């Protein structure tokens, strides 16, 4: 596939890296020569310097032969215009990143269908949605929905003294009783392990489970974990993300306190929020944070534009007894570090946005994709094609590709947690946990 | 301050009222009560005075806020003085001050009377009483704006000085058209109520007089016993419904008539207004059963609801002598007297929106004690209320209390007892009508001293124009740099 990416910020870079690694032809357009040079050195792709919305540059990139066009510069208008141009050149699919909400509204006469854009993506909105999803599980650091929410993938950190510590997965299988779940991966000291029956769960491991949504409570009970939605939340940073999270949480009757340092922004927030308490002080002001009760909240969401503020205020809250924190960090390189510091969930808005774009881009055989932070694995949702080679054979005998783990099978709306005897059928949706490098293998395997 | 403009516009206003004075003649001739000649004389006096003023003062092309205040304030005083003439000339009310009280009570839609027996006035004077309510209800200045092109200049200043609510909703770009819309809604509702009352068994004369009094939330009846004289539950119900309607912002009615249901459903003030009224009705209903005022629940509801809504909106009709009710009911009604209906309605009092915002402000202050660094916005209908509006409401409430205290001091200083004195001020300042004790629903204001009556006349007009318009006249600074009028006959 031939892909043109306009704009080489964090989002663009991440997308290029992924697509290029998967063997696609990527052409990158950006105005900044320095940044381009660095990317060109690191990644294997063609770079063109110039304005992505100009016809000359686009023709230079041979746009008429491109299958996919992704515009992710920092300027909304450039992205929109570039996508409109791409449509005129006959590119099949077009993705634009747009931050300004005013361009977004469905009621406006210039909506994405009119403009011929297949996916409009707002990083702030995606980030807020991600935070809300994770917030609902107070112990989980990662939650991804599959099959319209029927199946979920949850990530937990196993703490010292948990009953599932130091037993093999095979023994755990006997313990699980009626409830079906599959442990699809264990992340131990930065290494992702796709576990077999003989592997042992250790304290401080991060484990990923695939489980039916309705069995969630029972499974958590078994694992001695709790997932209650937060009753009190503290949001530090009243930017677009903080505002969206606060607005959604107050609708869910969560007691929300929103901290913002800029007084005029506070006025805006107070006007547009109903029950949330808007507090005007700096997110690093420990005395004010404590006097407002940050130490007794269920959830702290630190989403200012400053990574340092986010990290420090999360650490402060955790130190004083907040149950869980979600921290925004714009430099993804630091994410592996934060787990060690005691930050439960670190999210990079750009990675989140890039993942969403990748999910859309890969929409072929693959229905949806989730990239897991701090791990070199992905979860994909695939459909078993008609006339597949291995239909009607038990799973144990068909030799699934290496480095993958089948988490769940969804057949006509019903969820099956697979075992060696499960037989796959055409039209089944498979939820597969896989190392990134093995994804093409999985696709080939299913195409055979 | 340009006296020329003020004089010219006052003149036109008097001419306009002189025309209105001719309307009762039709009833006088039809019922043959012989009072028609007094209306002709009054109208002629008004026409002469108004004509002279309008002709001799040269109006200047510009009008500011100051002229607006003066025209509205003096316009109302002049209207009361002119409207008193038929009562005085016909000898129905021998004292001119009393006649002025009755007339001002009419124009300000107060409904307080100094008459022992209302029926003795005769049909044409009764119609004039009701007509003053109706003209004053939506505002005489606003009506003049709607129909007289001469008042085109500075219309906004006049409109704001008379419709002084804290929230402004301009329905259409031109203020004259807004005035016209409000008056046509008012007219339609009046016609509908007249028809319904006639269907319930009233004659045309009683029906139109009561429709005038209801929609303006005035309270003058054609009977001394007020609505109780009719002994008809249907009439009670029709009047309660229209009292409630009259307490709702007329621009909401307009929106409803033009098909916008959402405006009604969204209005926070409307919910608050209905909530207060329903809560008070239930409270009074239970208290009246508990203290044995009424035997049956249906009676308690019927009389409770009527009195509560009549008092809340400042109408002042009565179907029961609430002065005989239990103290808890009386204090409930006195509290309701202060509240009034929605801003932009024809009611008197503080207005629900001010109380609602004052409550929100108080709640915010309390919340600030717990979260000293919290930033909060006071919102109405999900929109932020600007700080100036909140400040003006706080100022309004303190001025209100000040006027109340000073007026009560003067009235009780004349030897009136506390209940009578204070409720007389409350009932006039809020344009209610009856108070308690000596000015209760079965009594009248005739027993008060002349000074008290004069003070109450000022209270009525100050309450109707929502204080600021009258209060500003008492500022010495307001009278600085007066431009004397340029007379038409002077050459220079």
Contacts between the chains, C-beta under 8 A, distances in Angstrom:
chain1	res1	chain2	res2	distance
A	263	B	375	7.1
A	266	B	375	3.8
A	267	B	375	6.3
A	267	B	377	6.7
A	269	B	375	7.3
A	270	B	375	4.8
A	270	B	376	5.2
A	270	B	377	4.0
A	270	B	384	8.0
A	271	B	377	4.4
A	271	B	379	6.9
A	271	B	384	4.2
A	274	B	379	8.0
A	277	B	367	7.9
A	277	B	371	5.6
A	277	B	374	5.3
A	278	B	374	6.3
A	278	B	375	4.7
A	278	B	376	7.0
A	279	B	371	6.4
A	279	B	373	4.9
A	279	B	374	5.4
A	279	B	375	7.1
A	280	B	373	5.3
A	280	B	374	7.5
A	280	B	375	4.8
A	281	B	373	5.1
A	288	B	373	6.2
A	292	B	371	6.7
A	292	B	373	7.6
